[in-house]
Amino acid sequence: MANSDGKRTIGSRALCIAAIRDLGRATIAEIAARARLSRPTVEAALADLTSDGLVEAEADQVQHGETGGRPARQSRFRAETGVVVGVDLSASEMQVLLTDLAGRTLAMGSSGQPTCSDARPDPSRVVSVVDDALGRAGFTRADLRAVGIGTAGLVTPSGEALTSPVRSWNGTNLQDRFTALLGVPVIVDNDLSLAAAAESCFGALEGAGTGVYALTWHHVSARITVDGAVLRGRHNSAGEVGLLRSFSDIEFPVGPLNEAVSQIARPLERLLADPTDAEGRRTQQALVSAMTPAIGALVLAVDPDVVVLGGELARFGDLIASDLATAVGEFTDGAGELDVVITPTSLGRHGVCVGAVHRAFESFSGAIYGTEEVAPPRVDPDLASGAGLPVSHPRIALLDGGGALGEAVRASPLASGVRNHAEVSEVMALGIAPEHVFIDLPGPERVEAAKAVLERGIGVTLAAPPADSPAALDELLEVARRTGAPMRVDHAPRRSPAVRTLKRCVADGLVGDVSAIWCRHLTGTDVHVTDDQLALDVDVIHWLSGGTTEHLSAVASLPRPDRATGDEPRLSMIAFVLDNGVPAGYMRGWGAGPDRRYYTVVGTTGRLESDGDQVWLTATAAEAGERTADPTGARADPSAPLPPPPPEDPLDVRAVTAGPTRSVREAREAMATVHAIRLSLLRDGERCRVEPPPAYLVTYFTSTNQEEPRC
């Protein structure tokens, strides 16, 4: 009886893990419904999983639509506590896929290292690639739970290589070898078997009763799937039709497969670019002719619903599939009536890695979750939208002081591999140093932390420039120049929904040429505006108008009655003349309610006005019937506010880092603008020219369009 109870407990834990993992965060009622278990059973399982660190309780919250009553407790699955890795050793370069414990892609792509061969047979090279991929995603070997590896050649169910392109591996139990090297459970399987399993679970064969996954090559090897399972056969070699002597007279490029594949790929690439390319067309026709007998034999023997073309040449599937289907129909009597679908793989060259990760989840539930028999998650990278990161994505760390930048980093879709730290010493003590650090600490701590990180040659993103301290910026600028480390500064106004919408509309020419621009900044009685905030406000005017300050004049206001001393700028209005001839204005009023900005951009064919997060376009009478008020062309109601463009992801640091010191220099110049404006209070009309700092957008803005106090 005790044994039966133990199995029942393990089964309940497994169902609870799968339920909350797939839901991400959920209430007890939601988990119970998903797992089909009672509430007491779920509560007991969650208590154990919380103790084990796999689940954490979140703050009580009222569910959407509720008007009161007891808040519903939610729990969150901690998918970031471990990593599962898949490796493909069948391509010319080793491919790697990293997922968290929920199966979500953390990194995916080529390792940049050639795969193992007779010239490079050492399996420890695979270990180095895994360690490098882990480090670049912000993890270490201690976070690794299990590994799946796909290799060319026949592999027994126990992991022994029967026939391998690396001849010294023949007769070696690769599964045992890699398990010993990596220190975690490893599953090794044939590359085609893994890719076929991936296509059956998450790709073009999903839902097919019978399918064929075929290598796109002159000598076709394939795997057959039945109701989602790969048909392996008695010797794990079902589908290896390319071994038949009947096809031995087919001509194909000689030499190692990886080199031969590139010989075929080059003319096919030209054919993709130019459909009239003669050599590309000959290569395509020769490949179709060579594949036709084997595919025809498989179609007649299996009668599949779908034939998927995979392998390194799968990216040319659209060039091959239609002609191959026609040729198979002509080659086999009656095959045309079978109405078989031949299609390229939907997982591309990543199919083997996806299948390897899936097999690891399937085989090593105990090592991954601490509980046996947990159903594997969907390992389903969204390749079309680029959801999978390249393995070269930088290692990122966050020094989090609880501000807007740290919040945006944690909310990023790419944040699974980001490590949070409270002290810069923790970052410096990491075994594998990060490549970029986001620093969201209070002012003095921010400067010292940035200096320490830059001294190590590590890039940084600051939550804000050091307030009212050009000397501190000069010091950071010198360190960045000397070490060559990239540095960026957060830019709160530019990332607001209103400003992003205004910029998009101006760039798309919806108001013609900008002829005037002004901003009203109304602040509450308790709002303190620092020099760097004022500088960024001025920069937005520069950014939207495309000019720089040529002349300006300013009118000072008296200090507020309740503040006889202090550093609130004694400034209420600034009038600019920009170097492109555009007049501009900036006005701040105190005691006017919540902190809010109102922008107006007047153009030659219309006007843009913002109120908080929302922006409206008013076109001139001549233009109203011709122009759309929506940059996307999707808005039907011209009186409705314009939709803002999507914000940039703060973690995409490599895509936007233009130089080692550019952003620091921009912040310094923005603050110089402030001091020039203050100087103009004493000398009306003082000439001031400051290049507008086009600082990159690195964080999101709050939904109410109110700046965080330290931005």
N, C-alpha and C positions, 0 to 999 in steps of 0.2 A: 504493500500500500504506500509506503514511504517513497519507494522508487517511482510509483505512478504519480504521486503528488509532485515529486521533483521534476518529472517530465512536463507536468501540467504547468508548473511555475516557469520553467524555461520557455515553454511554448507561449505563455502569456507575455513574458518579457520580449520575446522575438516579435510578436504581433504589435506590441506597444512601440518598440523601437522603429519598426517599419512605418507605423502610422504617424508618429510625431516627426520622423525623419522626412517623410513625404509631404507633411503639412507645413513643416518648418517651425511654426509656433501654433499652439492650439490650446483650447480649454480641455478639461477632463471629459466633458460631454462630447466634444468633437473627436477626441482620441477614441473614446469608448465606441462611438458610432462607426468610426473608420475601422477599428480593430474588431468590432463585434464582440466586445467584452463588457462586463459589468463595471460600474463606476468604482466599487471597492477594489476590484482586481487592478484596474488602471491606476488608482491612487497608490496601491502597494508597489506596483511596478515602477511608477514614476519616482517614488521615494528611493528605491534602490538605484535607479539610473541617475538620479540627482547626486546620491552619495558617491557613485562611481565617476561623476564628472561628465557624463554624456548628455545630461539634460540640466537646464537651470531654470529656476522659477523666476518669472518676470513680475514687475510691479502690477498690483491689481488694477484692472481697468474695466470700465463699463463698455460693453459691446455696442457696436453701432446700432442705433435705433432704440436702445433702451432709455427709459426716462428716469430711472432711479433703481433703488433696491440694492441688493448686495452685488458688488462688482464680481465679474467672472475672473477667476485666476487663470493665468496662462503660463504655459511652460514652453521653453525654446530648446530645440535640438541643437547641440553644440557641434555642428559639422566641421568647424575649424580646428577641432582638437586632433585631427589625424589626416593623413594623406594616403591615397592608393595610387599606384603608378602602373602604367602600361608602356611597354617598350616594343617597338617593331624592328627586328633585325633582318628583315627581308628586303628593304629598300637600299638604295645606294648610300644613303645617310641614315643613321639611327634616328627613328622618330620616337618622341616621348609624349605621353599624356599624363597630366597630374589632375586628380580630382580630390575634393574633400570627401567627408564620410557620407554626404548626401548624393554623391555622384556628380556634383557640379564641377565644371571644368575650371581649373585654376591656371593651367598652362598647357599649351599644345603646339607642337610643331617639330621642325627638324632640330636635332641637337647640334648640327654643324660638324659632327664627327663621322667619318666613314664607318660603315658597318663592319663587323668582323669578317675576315676572309682568311684564306690560307696564308697570306702575307701578314695578317694581323689577327692571329687566332686567340690572343689572350682575353679570356672572359672578364678580367678585371677592368677592361676598358668600358664595359657596360656599366659596371659599378660607378666609375668616375662620371659617366654621363648622367646617371641617376642622381648622384650627389650634387652635381652642378645644377641640374634642373630643380632639385629641392631648394638649394640655396638661392637661386634666382627668384623663386616664388616665395621666399621668406621662411622656409622650413629647414629642418635638419633631419639627419637619419633617425633621431629619436622620435620624430613625428610620423615616420613611415610605418604603415600597418601591414601592407601586403603588396606584392608585385606580380603582374602578369607579363609574360614575354612571348612574343610570336617570332618564329624562325622558319626559314624555308627548309624543306625536306620533311621526311616522315618522322614522327615522334610518337613513342608509345604512350599509353595513358599514365605511366609512371614517370614520364619525362626523359626517357632515354632517346637519344638521337640515333635513328636507324640509318638515314641517308641525309647528310648535311652538306651544303656547299663548302663548309669549313671541314675538310676531310679529317683533320685531327680530332674533331668532335664526334665522329662516328663511334658508336658504342659507349659514349660517355653519358652518364645521367646528368643532363644539364640542370634539371630541377634541383637535385641535391647540391650541385656545384654552386648555383646562384643563391640558393638558400643559405649556404655556409658563408658566401662572400658578403651578402647583404644583411644577414642576421634577422631576416623576417621571412615568413612563408612566401614561396615563389611557385607559380604554376607556369610551365612551359608547354606550348602547344604549336601545332602547325599554323603558319600564317593564314592560309586560306580557310582553315576551319574556324579561326577566330574572326576573320572578316565576315564569313558567312553567318556566324552566330550574331555578329553585330548588326548586319543588314536585316536579319530575321527579327531581332528585338527592337531596333530603333531606325531601320532604314527602308530601302526599297522593297525588301522581302517581308516587311511587317504585315501580317494578315494573310500572306499567301499560304495556301494549303501545301503546295509543293513548289519549291524554287530551286534554282541553280545559280550559284555564284561562280563565275568563270574568270580565270586569269586572262587578261587581254594580251595575248601573245600568240606566236605561230604554233607552238606546241601547247595546246590548251590543257591546263589542269583545272579542276573544278571541285566544288563541294555541293552536295545535294542537301536540301533542307525539307523536312516534313513537319508541318504544324509547328514551325518555329525551332525545331531541334535539328542539329546537324547529323546527317546519316554518316556514321564513321566507318562502318564495316568491321569485319573480323580483325583486320590488321591496321585499322585507323587510316586506310588509304582509299576509301570509296571516292570515286570521281577522278582518279588520276589517269584519265584517258590518254594524256600525252605520252604515257609510257608504252602504248601499243605500238608494235612494230609496223602496223598498217600505215602509220603516219611518218615513218622514218625517212621517206623520200621528199618530204616537204622542205623547201629551202628556207633557211632562216639565218640571221646574222650569227657569225661565229664569235667565239671568245666568251669571257665571263658575262653572265646575264646583265649585271649592272652596266657594263660598258656597251653591250649590244642594245639594251633598251634606249640608251641615249642616242644611238645611231638612228633608230626609228623615230624617236621623239623630235629630232631636229626638223626633218622635212614635214612632219605633221604639224609642228608649230607654224611653219611657213604657210601650210595649207589653211590653217585657222585664220591667219591674217589675210591671205589672198586665195580665194577659192579656185583661181585659175592656175595656181602653181603646178607645173607639170610633174616635177619630182615628187611633191607632196601627194598628188593624186595617184601616181604609180605606187608609192609606198602604202597608201590607204587601201588600194585595190589588192595589192599583194597580201596585206595583213588579213583582209576580209576573206580572200580565197583560201589562205592557210587555215583560218579558224573554222571555216564552214563545215568540213567533214566532222570534226570533233563536236561542235555545237549541234550539228544535225543528229549525230548519234545519241547525244544526251537528250535532245528533245524527243526523239522516238522512244528512247528507253524509259524516260521519266515522265514525259507528258507534263511539263511544269506549267504553272501559271505565269511565272516571270523568270527570265534569265537576266541576271545582273552582270555587267562587265566591270571587273575590278582590276586591281594591280596598278603599277606605276603609269601605265598607259591609259588608265580609266578616264583621265581628264580629256581624252579625245573620243570618249564614248559617243558623243553626239555626231561625230564624223563617221562612226563605224556602225552604230546600231541599226539604222534604217537599211543600209545596203546589206548588212549581215542577215537581217531578217528576210529580206528578199532572196538572197543567195541560198539560205537554208531551205526556204520553201521550194526553190527550184531544184535543189540537190536531193531532197528526200521526197519520195512519192507520198502525197497526202499530208505532208507536214504543214502546208499552208492552211489546211482545214483545221489544224490544231489551234490556230490563232494565238500563238505564243507571243508574249510581250518581251522584247529585248531592250534593255534600258541601261544607262550608265549607273554606277553606284551613287547613292545619295550621300555617302560618308567620305567619298574621295579617298585620298591616300591615308586618311586617318582611321579607316575601318579596322585595321589590324590592332591598333592601339586601343580603340574603343572596345573591341572584343576581348583584348587582354585584360583590361580593367574589369569588364563585366565578369570574366571567368574568375578573377581574383576575388571579387565580391561574392560570387557564387560559391567558391571553394573554401574561403577562409573567414566565414562569418564570426567565428569565435575570436580570432585574432583581431578583427576589425572592430567589432562591437562588444566583445566580451560575452557574447551569447551566441549559441549555435542556432542554425536554422532561420536566421533573419533573411527574408527575401531580398535579393539584390535590388538596388535602386535603378532608375533609368539613367543610363550614361548617354546623354543625348545632346552633344554640343550643337548649338545653332550656328552651323557653318556659314549660312547665307548672310547673317548679320554680323559675322566676325566675333561671336561671343567667346570663342576660344582664343586665349592669349598666346602669342609666340613664347617659346621657352626662354627667349632672350629678354622677356619683360623684367624690368629691374627689381631687385630686392628692395622693399620699402619698409621703413619704420616710421612710427608716429610718436612724437613727444607731445602728449595731450594734456593741456591745461583746462579743458572743458569749454573751449570756445567754438566759434562757427566753423573754423577750418577743420578742427578735429572731427566735428560732427559730420561735415561733408565727406571727409575721407572714410569714416566708418560707414557712411551710407552708400558709398560707391559700389556698383555691381562687381568691381574688381577687388573688393576689400578683404576677401577671404584669407589672402596670404599676408596681410599687413599685421605687424606686431606693434602693440601699444606699450609705451614705456612712460614712466613718470620722471625719470632722471636721465640726463645725458650720459652718466657713467654706465648705465645699463646698456645703452646702445654701443658705447665704446668697448664693452666687455663681451659683446657677441662673438662667438667663434667664427662665424661668417659675416663679415661686415656688410651692412646695407649699402646700396648704391645711391639711395635718395632718402632723405629724412624730412618729414613734414614737422615743423616746429610751431606749436600753438601754446606757448607758455607766456606768463606775464612779462612785461617789457624788459627789465634788467636780466631776468633769467633767459629770455629769448635771445638776447644779444650774446651772452656767454655761451649758451648752448650752440648757437650758430657758429660762433668762432671755433669751438672745439670740433664740431663736425667738419667745417671747412678745412681746418688744419690737417685733417685726415684725407683730404682730397675727395670728400663725399659731398654730393649735391644736396642742397637744402631748398625748401620752400618755407618762407616766413609767413606767419599769420598776418603780420602788418609790419611796416618799417618801424624802427625805434622812434617812439613819439618824441618830437621836439628835440631830436639829437642828431644833427648832421655829422657830428664828430664820430658817433658810433657807426653811422653808415659808412663814413670814410674808412674806418678801421676794418669793417667787414668787406668793403670793396677791395682794400689792399690785400686781405687774406685770400679772397676769391681770385684776384688777379694773379697772385703768386702761386697758388696751388692749381689754378685752372678748373676749379670745381664749379659746376653750374649753380646759379642761385636765382630764385624767383621770389616775388613778393605778392601777397594776396591783394586783390583789387576789388573791394566790395561794391562800389557804385557800378562798375562796368558789368558785374555779374547779376545785377538786378533784372528782373523780368522786363521792367519798363525800358531800361536803357538798352538791353539786348534787342527788344522789339524796335525801338527807335533806330538803332544802328542798322538793323536788317532792312527797314523801310527806306532809309536814306540810301543805303548801298544799292537797293533794287530800283532806285529812281522814282519812287512813288510820289515824291513831292517835287521832282525836278532838281534843280540846283538849289542848295541851301542859300538863302538870302538874309536870314536873321535867326538868332537862337538865344533863348534865355532860360534861366532856371530860378524858381522860387523855392527856397529851403526854409520851411516853417518848423521850428523846434519848440519843445515844451520848456517849461520854466526850469526843470531839473536836468536838462540835456547839456552836456559839455562837449563841445566840438574841438578836437585837437587839430594841430597844424597839418598832420598828414591827412586827416579827413577832408579838411578844406582844400588841400592840394589835389586830392583825387576828384573832388567836385569840379574844380577848374579843369582838370584833365578831361572829364567827360564832355565838357563844352568843346574843348579842342578836338576830341575824338569824333564827336558827332558832326562837327562843322568841317573837319579836314584842314584846319589852320592852326597857327600858333599866335600867341599874343604879340602884337606889334606896339600898340599904345594902350594905356589904360588910365582910368581915373577912379577914385574911390571916395566914398563919403563915410566918415566915422560916426558911430553912435556912442552915446554916453554909456558908462557901465550900468548894469541893471541896479535898481535901487537896493535890492537885497544882497548885492555883491559889490562892496566897495573896492575890494581887491580881487585878484585872481588873474588867470591867463585866458579868459574868454576873449576871442578876437574882437577888438573894438571896431567892428566893421559891419555895415548893414547893406551896402550896395557897391557893386563894382561895374563899371562900364568898360568894355573891351572894344578895340578895333583889331581884328585879326589880319594876318599878313595876306590873306586871300580876299580882303575887302569886306568880310562878313562882320557886321556889328553883333555884339553879344552882351548879355547882361547876367549878373548873378546877384540875388538878393536873399538875405537871411533875416527872418523875423523871429524874435523870442517870445515865449509865452503864448504861442498860438496853437496849443493843442499837441497831439502826438507828433513825433518826429516824422516828417513827410516831405517829399520833393515833388514839384510840378514842373515838367519840362514843356517847352513850346519850341517847335522847329518850323519856321516858315520857309517855304520853298517857292519856286517860280510857278509851280502848278498845283500847289496844295499846302496843307498845314497839318502837322502832327501835334497832338496834345496828350499829356499823360496825367493821370491822377492815381497815385499809388502804383499798383502793379499794372494798371490798365492803360492802353494807348488807343486813341481814336484818330482816324484820318478824315480830313475834310478836303475834298478835291475841288478845284475851281470848276465853274459851270461848264467850261469847255472840255474839261478833262473827266468830269464825273461819269459821262456815259461811255468813256473809252478805257478808263483804268480800273483795275480791280483794287479793292482796299486790303486785300489779303496777299502777302508775299507768297503763300503756298497755293493761291488760287482756289482754296477750298471753302472760303467763307461766303455764304450766300447773302447775308444781311449786312449792308454797308454801314448801318448804324451801330452794329455790335463792336465791342473792342477787339483789337487785333490779337491773335494768338502769339505768344512769345516763342522764339526758336528754342530748341532744347539746349540746356547748359552743357558745357564741356565736362568731361569726367576729370576730377582732380588728380586721379592716379595715372593719367596718360602723360606722364612727365616727358617721355622721350619724344613724343610727337610734337611738343610745343617748346622744348628747351632750345633756344636759338643760339645761345652763347654763354660763356662762363660767368660774365658779370653784367649782362644786359639789364636784368630786372633791378639789381641794386642801383645801377646808375639811373634808371628810370625813376625809382623812388626818391633818390637824392635830388633829381631835377624837379620832381613834383613839389618837394618841400622848398626848393629854391623859389618856386613860383609864389608860395605863401609869403616868404620873407620879402620878395619884391613887391607884392601887393601891400604889405604893411608899410614898406618904405614909401609907397605912393601916398599914404595918408599924410605924410609930412611934405612930400613934393608932388603935388597934383600933376598928372600927366607924365610921370616918370616912364621912360621907355624900358620895356622888359620883353625879352625874347627868350622863350624856353621851349625847346622841342617837345611836342606832346608825347608823353611816355606811353607807348602802346603795350602796356603790361598785359600779359596773358591772363585769361580767365582760369582760375585754378580752384575756385570753390563755388558752391551754390549760394543763392541768396535766400533769406528767410521769406516765408510765404506772405508776410504782411508788409514786405518792402521796408522794414525797419532795420537799420544797421545794428549789428551787435556792438556793445560798448567799446570793444577793443579792436574792431576792424579798421 
